[in-house]
Amino acid sequence: MGRVYLARHTRIAQKRVRSKSYTANLRTAPTFWRAFQREPSRLRRFRTPQRGHVLDIDVTPQGMPYLVCEYRRRRSCRITCAR
């Protein structure tokens, strides 16, 4: 799995983004890199008003892959499912 963080764009201070990084044990899985490269196209297919689009996908100099998406405020799944 990975971790998702709320962050600010480095050049546009008002722009909030979601940054997803992936755990080390996942990065060593044989199928990980192929799945990582396909993730943006998968997210595009499931575009909804609540989900922001992919802004960037890359790997840090330390070898950690990350995905940056537009942040959109939305209701908690728990609240939405309870209705």
RATA-V698436 format. One record per backbone hydrogen bond with DSSP energy under -0.5 kcal/mol. NH is the residue of the N-H (numbers start at 1). CO is the residue of the C=O. Records with the same first field share a line. If there is no record, write none. Layout:
BEGIN
NH=CO, CO
END
This chain:
BEGIN
3=21
5=19
7=5, 17
9=12, 15
13=11
15=12
16=14
17=7
18=69
19=5
20=67
21=3, 19
22=65
23=1
27=23
28=24
29=26
32=29
35=31
36=32
37=33
38=34
39=35
42=38
43=39
44=40
45=41
46=42
47=44
51=48
52=50, 70
55=68
56=68
58=66
60=64
63=60
65=63
66=58
67=20
68=56
69=18
70=53
71=16
80=76
81=77
82=78
83=79, 80
END
